Amino acid sequence: MGQVYSCSSLTICAAGARDSYEGCFVERPPMPAIQVVSGVYVSEYVEMIPFWSPEAVDTRAWCLQELALSPRVLMCGSRMMAWRCEETTIIEQARQSMGLPRYDLRIDPKLLTRNWNDVVENYSRRNLSQSRDKLVAISALARKFANESTDQYLAGLWKRTLFTDLLWRVDVQVETKLPRISHSTSYRAPSWSWASLDGPVIFTRETRFDWEPLALLVEANVVLGAEDPFGEVVGGLLRIRGPLVLVTCRNTNSKAYPACFPLSSDSAEEEDSNNRCASCWFDIRDEMDWSNTSVFCLRIAQTHGLVLCPVGDTGESFRRVGVANWPLGSWWKLDCPDTEISII
């Protein structure tokens, strides 16, 4: 399907249609207008009224890559029409594109990670009829990025930028506006991939990740469900060597993040200030009571790490349950020797 849209001359999008029974043209509310001469009216610009409001098409996961890959799109919205191509975007009420989603895939190699992360953040807010299509419905975009970057695709992440990609987290600012965050009912992706969850995610935008990571990738393996390297997966494993420490979370009474852990084993320093604590952002906040719960933290960078829970009794296999971050500086005083582990 990716070739169908990318090679098309024009895509006509029924943006305002709620289902397949509604077409491109709907009864729209009248625009504010003024009469300039007898029988001649012009639309009146009303300040602070959005030019383009979110439409039904913006809630559908499959439609993201269909619109993004199309070189030209005529969008028929519930309030107005819009035109988008590689050179410009024009909406019916004005020659501006305020509020109209951008799908710019002219990939700058220096901004590859940010471009892909922007796509995933948009995609993660959309709905799928079939949960198993989570990776399939974005596979055409992944293939385009892979062709541009020659990077290896790993169940929604990229090998070259894996350590920054791993630091995705649930977007708590929009979480309450969408259905409850949950794991897929059947296996869809490894726990370290955003594709394992149903819900909105965001990525870190911090420039400090130009630094060398504290962890070392030993092995990255994804088991495909079919021949398509960008489609369904039935398994996945990361073998990472890095600083690992067992910590005990405590409640923060915060709606933004439910728990934290001290950055020092010294009880006096522990009680000194919350600035000496790491904030824990759990993938599923109500999965369990995280306060007074022991978890592992794998330090990925100077100020960020993965929050993990053990799987089995070997002590070498873990699953991701969240991420943690803490202030830059000399606050980290926990003894965490380099350990080689598997994350599934």
C-alpha positions as CSV (number, residue, x, y, z in Angstrom):
1,M,0.0,0.0,0.0
2,G,2.9,2.3,0.6
3,Q,3.8,2.3,-3.2
4,V,0.1,3.0,-4.0
5,Y,0.2,6.3,-2.1
6,S,3.8,7.4,-2.7
7,C,3.4,6.9,-6.5
8,S,-0.1,8.5,-6.8
9,S,-0.6,11.8,-8.6
10,L,-3.3,13.0,-6.1
11,T,-4.9,11.6,-2.9
12,I,-8.3,12.9,-2.1
13,C,-8.9,12.6,1.6
14,A,-12.4,12.5,3.2
15,A,-10.9,14.0,6.3
16,G,-14.1,14.8,8.1
17,A,-15.8,11.4,7.4
18,R,-16.3,9.4,10.6
19,D,-16.8,6.1,8.7
20,S,-16.9,4.7,5.2
21,Y,-20.5,5.7,4.8
22,E,-19.8,9.4,4.9
23,G,-18.2,11.1,1.8
24,C,-16.0,14.0,1.1
25,F,-18.8,16.6,1.2
26,V,-20.7,17.3,4.4
27,E,-23.0,20.1,5.4
28,R,-20.8,22.7,6.9
29,P,-21.5,25.6,9.3
30,P,-21.7,28.9,7.4
31,M,-18.6,31.1,7.4
32,P,-18.9,34.6,8.9
33,A,-19.5,36.9,5.9
34,I,-20.0,40.6,5.2
35,Q,-21.8,42.2,2.2
36,V,-19.6,44.5,0.2
37,V,-22.1,45.4,-2.5
38,S,-25.6,44.3,-3.2
39,G,-25.6,40.5,-3.7
40,V,-21.8,40.1,-3.2
41,Y,-20.5,38.7,0.1
42,V,-16.9,37.9,1.2
43,S,-15.9,35.7,4.2
44,E,-14.9,37.6,7.3
45,Y,-11.7,36.7,9.0
46,V,-12.4,36.0,12.7
47,E,-9.3,36.2,14.9
48,M,-8.5,33.4,17.3
49,I,-10.8,30.9,15.4
50,P,-8.5,27.9,14.4
51,F,-8.0,27.6,10.7
52,W,-8.0,23.8,10.8
53,S,-9.5,21.8,13.5
54,P,-8.6,18.1,14.1
55,E,-10.6,15.8,11.9
56,A,-11.7,12.2,12.1
57,V,-8.8,11.2,9.8
58,D,-6.4,12.4,12.5
59,T,-7.5,9.7,14.8
60,R,-6.9,6.7,12.5
61,A,-3.5,5.0,12.6
62,W,-3.5,3.7,9.1
63,C,-4.2,7.1,7.6
64,L,-1.0,8.6,8.9
65,Q,1.4,6.9,6.5
66,E,-1.2,7.2,3.7
67,L,-1.2,11.0,4.0
68,A,2.5,11.3,4.7
69,L,3.6,9.3,1.6
70,S,1.2,11.0,-0.8
71,P,3.0,13.7,-2.8
72,R,-0.3,15.8,-3.1
73,V,-3.4,15.7,-0.9
74,L,-6.7,17.4,-1.2
75,M,-8.3,17.3,2.2
76,C,-12.0,17.6,2.5
77,G,-12.7,18.6,6.1
78,S,-15.9,19.1,8.0
79,R,-15.3,22.9,8.1
80,M,-13.1,23.6,5.1
81,M,-10.8,22.2,2.5
82,A,-7.1,22.2,2.3
83,W,-4.3,21.4,-0.2
84,R,-0.9,20.0,0.8
85,C,2.0,19.1,-1.4
86,E,5.8,19.1,-1.1
87,E,6.0,22.9,-1.8
88,T,3.2,24.4,0.1
89,T,0.1,24.0,2.3
90,I,-3.0,26.1,1.6
91,I,-6.3,26.1,3.5
92,E,-9.6,27.4,2.3
93,Q,-10.0,30.4,4.5
94,A,-6.4,31.7,4.1
95,R,-3.0,31.1,2.6
96,Q,-1.8,29.8,6.0
97,S,-1.5,26.3,7.4
98,M,-2.2,27.0,11.1
99,G,-3.4,23.8,12.8
100,L,-3.0,21.5,9.7
101,P,-0.7,18.5,10.6
102,R,2.6,18.4,8.7
103,Y,3.9,15.2,7.3
104,D,7.4,16.3,6.1
105,L,9.4,13.3,5.0
106,R,12.2,15.1,3.3
107,I,14.6,13.5,5.7
108,D,17.6,15.3,7.0
109,P,20.2,12.7,8.1
110,K,21.2,14.9,11.0
111,L,17.5,15.0,12.2
112,L,16.6,11.4,11.4
113,T,15.9,10.5,15.1
114,R,13.8,13.6,15.7
115,N,11.8,13.1,12.4
116,W,11.1,9.5,13.2
117,N,10.2,10.3,16.8
118,D,7.8,13.0,15.7
119,V,6.1,10.5,13.4
120,V,5.8,7.9,16.3
121,E,4.4,10.5,18.7
122,N,1.7,11.4,16.2
123,Y,1.0,7.8,15.4
124,S,0.8,6.6,19.0
125,R,-2.2,8.9,19.6
126,R,-4.2,7.2,16.9
127,N,-6.6,4.2,17.0
128,L,-6.3,0.8,15.4
129,S,-9.2,-1.6,14.8
130,Q,-6.8,-4.5,14.9
131,S,-4.2,-4.3,17.7
132,R,-1.8,-6.6,15.9
133,D,-1.4,-4.0,13.2
134,K,0.6,-1.6,15.5
135,L,3.9,-2.1,13.5
136,V,2.3,-3.0,10.2
137,A,0.3,0.2,9.9
138,I,3.5,2.3,10.0
139,S,5.7,-0.1,8.1
140,A,5.7,1.9,4.9
141,L,7.1,4.9,6.7
142,A,9.7,2.8,8.5
143,R,10.8,1.4,5.1
144,K,11.2,5.0,3.7
145,F,13.3,6.0,6.7
146,A,15.4,2.8,6.4
147,N,16.1,3.6,2.7
148,E,17.2,7.1,3.6
149,S,19.3,6.2,6.6
150,T,20.5,2.6,5.8
151,D,19.9,2.0,9.5
152,Q,18.6,-1.3,11.1
153,Y,15.0,-1.3,12.2
154,L,14.2,-2.9,15.5
155,A,10.5,-3.2,16.2
156,G,9.8,0.6,16.0
157,L,13.3,1.7,17.1
158,W,16.6,2.2,15.2
159,K,19.9,0.5,16.0
160,R,22.1,3.6,15.4
161,T,20.2,5.7,17.9
162,L,18.9,2.8,20.1
163,F,19.9,4.3,23.5
164,T,18.1,7.5,22.9
165,D,15.1,5.7,21.3
166,L,14.8,3.5,24.3
167,L,14.0,6.5,26.5
168,W,10.4,6.9,25.2
169,R,7.8,7.3,27.9
170,V,4.0,7.6,28.2
171,D,2.8,11.2,27.6
172,V,1.0,11.9,30.9
173,Q,-0.3,15.3,29.6
174,V,-2.6,13.6,27.1
175,E,-3.0,10.2,28.8
176,T,-6.2,11.1,30.6
177,K,-7.8,12.3,27.3
178,L,-7.4,8.9,25.7
179,P,-8.4,5.3,26.6
180,R,-6.4,3.8,29.5
181,I,-2.8,2.9,28.7
182,S,-2.4,-0.9,28.5
183,H,-0.3,-3.6,27.1
184,S,-1.6,-5.3,24.0
185,T,-3.7,-8.4,24.8
186,S,-1.5,-10.6,22.6
187,Y,2.3,-10.3,22.0
188,R,3.0,-7.5,19.6
189,A,6.5,-6.2,20.5
190,P,9.2,-6.6,23.1
191,S,8.7,-4.5,26.3
192,W,11.5,-2.1,25.3
193,S,9.5,-1.0,22.2
194,W,6.8,1.7,22.3
195,A,4.8,-0.6,20.1
196,S,4.1,-2.9,23.1
197,L,1.7,-0.3,24.5
198,D,-1.6,1.1,23.4
199,G,-1.3,4.8,24.3
200,P,0.5,8.1,23.6
201,V,4.3,8.3,23.9
202,I,6.9,11.0,23.8
203,F,10.7,11.0,23.4
204,T,13.3,13.0,25.1
205,R,14.5,16.1,23.3
206,E,17.5,16.8,25.4
207,T,20.7,17.7,23.5
208,R,22.9,16.1,26.2
209,F,22.6,12.8,24.4
210,D,25.3,13.9,22.1
211,W,27.5,12.4,24.8
212,E,28.6,8.9,24.7
213,P,26.2,6.5,26.4
214,L,27.2,4.7,29.6
215,A,25.9,1.4,28.4
216,L,27.1,-0.9,25.6
217,L,24.9,-2.8,23.2
218,V,26.1,-6.4,22.9
219,E,23.3,-7.8,20.8
220,A,20.0,-6.7,19.3
221,N,17.7,-9.3,17.9
222,V,14.1,-9.2,16.6
223,V,12.2,-12.3,15.5
224,L,9.9,-11.4,12.6
225,G,6.4,-12.8,12.2
226,A,6.7,-12.7,8.4
227,E,9.3,-11.8,5.7
228,D,8.7,-8.1,6.0
229,P,11.5,-6.6,8.3
230,F,9.2,-3.7,9.0
231,G,6.1,-5.7,9.9
232,E,4.9,-7.9,12.7
233,V,7.3,-9.3,15.2
234,V,6.9,-12.4,17.5
235,G,10.0,-11.8,19.7
236,G,12.8,-9.5,20.5
237,L,15.9,-9.3,22.8
238,L,18.4,-6.6,23.7
239,R,21.7,-7.7,25.3
240,I,23.1,-4.7,27.1
241,R,26.1,-4.2,29.4
242,G,25.9,-1.2,31.7
243,P,25.6,0.1,35.2
244,L,22.7,-1.7,37.0
245,V,21.4,-1.1,40.5
246,L,18.5,-2.3,42.6
247,V,16.5,0.6,44.0
248,T,13.3,1.0,46.1
249,C,10.7,3.4,44.9
250,R,8.7,5.7,47.1
251,N,5.5,7.6,46.6
252,T,5.6,11.2,45.4
253,N,1.9,12.0,45.6
254,S,2.3,13.5,42.1
255,K,-0.2,13.1,39.3
256,A,2.6,13.4,36.8
257,Y,4.8,10.5,38.0
258,P,3.9,8.2,40.9
259,A,7.3,7.3,42.3
260,C,11.0,8.2,42.7
261,F,14.1,6.7,44.2
262,P,17.0,8.3,46.1
263,L,20.3,8.8,44.3
264,S,22.3,8.0,47.4
265,S,22.4,5.1,49.9
266,D,23.1,7.6,52.6
267,S,19.9,8.0,54.6
268,A,20.8,11.7,55.6
269,E,21.3,12.6,51.9
270,E,18.2,10.7,51.0
271,E,16.0,12.9,53.1
272,D,17.8,16.1,52.2
273,S,15.9,17.0,49.1
274,N,13.8,15.6,46.3
275,N,16.3,17.1,44.0
276,R,18.5,14.2,45.0
277,C,15.9,11.7,43.7
278,A,15.3,10.1,40.3
279,S,11.8,10.5,38.9
280,C,10.3,7.3,37.7
281,W,7.9,7.3,34.7
282,F,6.2,4.0,34.6
283,D,4.7,2.7,31.4
284,I,1.5,1.6,33.1
285,R,1.0,3.6,36.3
286,D,-1.8,1.4,37.7
287,E,-0.2,-1.9,36.8
288,M,0.7,-2.2,40.5
289,D,1.5,0.0,43.6
290,W,5.0,1.2,42.7
291,S,5.6,2.8,46.1
292,N,7.9,0.8,48.3
293,T,8.6,-1.5,45.3
294,S,12.1,-2.7,44.4
295,V,13.0,-2.3,40.8
296,F,16.3,-2.2,38.8
297,C,17.6,0.9,37.1
298,L,20.0,0.5,34.1
299,R,21.9,3.7,33.5
300,I,21.8,4.6,29.8
301,A,23.2,8.1,30.1
302,Q,24.4,10.6,32.7
303,T,20.8,11.6,33.6
304,H,18.6,8.8,32.2
305,G,18.0,5.1,32.7
306,L,15.6,2.3,32.1
307,V,13.4,0.9,34.9
308,L,13.3,-2.9,34.8
309,C,11.7,-5.8,36.6
310,P,13.3,-9.3,36.6
311,V,11.8,-12.1,34.5
312,G,12.4,-15.6,35.8
313,D,15.0,-16.6,38.4
314,T,18.2,-16.3,36.5
315,G,18.8,-12.7,37.3
316,E,19.9,-12.0,33.7
317,S,16.5,-11.5,32.0
318,F,14.4,-8.3,32.5
319,R,11.4,-6.5,31.1
320,R,11.0,-2.8,30.8
321,V,8.4,-1.1,33.1
322,G,9.4,2.5,32.6
323,V,12.2,5.1,32.5
324,A,13.9,7.3,35.1
325,N,15.6,10.7,34.9
326,W,17.5,12.8,37.5
327,P,19.4,16.2,37.6
328,L,22.7,16.6,35.9
329,G,25.6,16.8,38.4
330,S,27.2,14.8,41.1
331,W,24.0,13.6,42.7
332,W,24.3,10.0,41.6
333,K,26.1,8.2,44.4
334,L,24.7,4.7,44.1
335,D,27.1,1.8,43.6
336,C,26.1,0.1,40.3
337,P,28.7,-2.2,38.7
338,D,28.6,-2.9,35.0
339,T,26.3,-5.9,34.4
340,E,25.3,-7.7,31.2
341,I,21.6,-8.4,31.0
342,S,18.9,-9.3,28.5
343,I,15.8,-7.2,28.1
344,I,12.8,-8.9,26.4
